[in-house]
Amino acid sequence: MISKTTTRLIAVCVTALLVVSISVSQKIKVYLSVDMEGITGVVHTDQTTVAGGDYGMARRWMTEDVNAAILGAIDAGATEIVVNDSHGDMRNIIAGDLHPAASLISGSPKPMGMMEGIDASFDAVLFIGYHAKAGSADATLDHTISSATVYSIKINGIEMPELGINALVAGYFNVPVVMVSGDKAVCGQAKEILGDKVLTAQVKEAIGRVAAKHMPFESARTLIRQQAKSAIEKRKDAKVYKLSGPYVFELSYLRTSQADNAVSVPGVKRVGARSIQMESGDYIAGYKFLRAMISLGRDN
Ligand SMILES: [Zn+2]
């Protein structure tokens, strides 16, 4: 016969075990790739380049937008948060002011660029401060990877913004992109490429390329925090973005001279006056090839 005390003791132990197993199974790893053109308040290269007079101010805004997303991730129960600084020389986020729950990857070059540090252990990816692809109207500082080099990038015939190129990197590791923040144009492109399930935080509406109407800063950060929280909570519904291989990368440079630089590389085929094509059975190998050819094309 079991005494009442023993029964209670067993009940307490079972409950404790359940709590422990639930907390173990709820390990949530979140990855944030953070660009600058889609940050609240940013409209001009004076704010996004190190030599720009307003750069110091924009770095603070960038850090605050990221911190809002980190708070959202914490609200959703994230147990590990990794932030990858993905803009320019990748040393923009003010490291000492980043929320202490997150670790920061900064500096460049790094082999995986805007997606450095991603792997299959993550549960969700968020793109903060992203921008629309080159050639988008009413889009803050629209470009694709390099405004000095790239006219357009197509993968398997689909013209891609950075968010698509990078979502395929996450998809390679079976991790969904669950949220994108930036202007109205990039939020629209996120839905177009990643589908309806991706959540967006539209923090501004561009008026041409270098002007925008911004949300009040506090409201923008509240929105980023809320969307990050619900996107991570709903991560199981999110679609992992994949295309089927082999992957054909078509890179159109701004100038024919940039394609002249590129064609001597083995595996590169010229498909137009300023366009080259590479093919890869492995997406990550193709992604690195693409990044290398963008660097090589730089002629100024
Ligand atoms: Zn950028």
Boltz pocket constraint, residues with backbone or C-beta under 6 A from the ligand:
constraints:
  - pocket:
      binder: B
      contacts: [[A, 35], [A, 36], [A, 37], [A, 86], [A, 87], [A, 88]]
      max_distance: 6.0
